[in-house]
Amino acid sequence: MTLPTDPASNLAALIRCASVTPEEGGALTALAAMLEPLGFAIDRPVFSEDGTPDIENLYARRSGNGPHLMFAGHTDVVPIGDTAAWTHPPFSAAIANGEMYGRGAVDMKGGIACFIAAVARHVEKHGGPKGSVSLLITGDEEGPAINGTVKLLEWAAAKGEKWDAALVGEPTNPNALGDMIKIGRRGSISGLVTVNGRQGHAAYPQLADNPVRGLLTLVDALLDPVFDAGTVDFQPSNLEVTSVDVGNPATNVIPARATAAFNIRFNDTWTPETLQAEIHNRLDKASRRKKYRQGRNEPIDYELTWKDRPSQVFLTRDDRLVAALGRSVAAVVGREPALSTSGGTSDARFIKDYCPVVEFGLVGKTMHMVDERVPVSELETLTRIYLRFIEDWFGHMVDP
């Protein structure tokens, strides 16, 4: 029986599956074919919710007597963009100049391919770890993330699954493999401020109330002062205005309404509740200012709505997990990785409610880009890191 010990072959099989979210595209079937010879029991639950596409997911477990390690990731990928702009077809897994091209090569089929190769090498070498290894793989990470990891965790936990630690294989390294382990993530909240004005002719502003003026005042209050100076483990919280719109095609009409969308990435100075309260307080105070609305005494008429579900800030303090991964990276690449909480959110924000979680994967320079690609040599290096981590975390204990 041939085991899937070659990460490049594993990745090529996954890339050739056009699993653009929300389509499964054959990727989970290819994944199951790799896992079955390794002794994994496989489930492929489908989750649904009104207004969202049905999503097929995969949960696989190789059971043993001892601790339980989860590897988490996703096989769905973002759209390819302009096919003609690709040097090689985006689902061909072509290799040129030592690099494998394809959508998902870095984000994050590559990480999955390497972890499977590492488990296969461990089985081949030791007969498997003295403990359980599971893969929790969703097809909804690049989509709305409603019918994916959240429901898959709930489904598995309801079946009695418990985990001692988790590794997410997202591309965490900014420049070179071994740069960075993610041990936490900032929280994220998005909102929309709408200012209601009075439409009128641009030549007769006294007869109108320009909502853009009010919006400028409110945006000022959102951006200044800064929210905090950062903490020991996290960089400063940051608010970015991501869209401003009045929906007005005419240049001589004062619009009736103006909106500004914003996103805040926040550290452990805040909770979603305290941060939302701070935003409300800033806008309420600013609504009574006259900075851009001289001569108007009434407060700015505004509405604040919060978008989606906020992502919680978290930090993993499990020394055994973090140290084992750090040692493994250093042993293979010869340098200590930085422990970071930078960047955006990931599905680790859901997993942290069930067990300690860290993130480590490939270099992310080409993710989501045309010509997404990964050096084949880095697939081998990541596989060696994952294998070393599995051996270290399980304490080199093996089943007879």
Secondary structure, DSSP 4 states (H G I P E B T S, - for coil): ------HHHHHHHHHTS--BTT--TTHHHHHHHHHGGGT-EEE--EEEETTEEEEE-EEEEE--SS-EEEEEEE--B-----GGG-SS-TTS--EETTEEE-TTTTTTHHHHHHHHHHHHHHHHHHSSBSSEEEEEEES-TTTTSSSSHHHHHHHHHHTT---SEEEE----BSSSTTSEEE-EE-EEEEEEEEEE-B-EETT-GGGSB-HHHHHHHHHHHHHSS-S----SSSPPPEEEEEEEE-----SSEE-SEEEEEEEEEE-TT--HHHHHHHHHHHHHHHTT--SS-TT--SPP-EEEEEEEEEEPPEE---HHHHHHHHHHHHHHHSSPPEEE--S---THHHHTTTS-EEE--SB-TTTTSTT-EEEHHHHHHHHHHHHHHHHHHTTT-B--
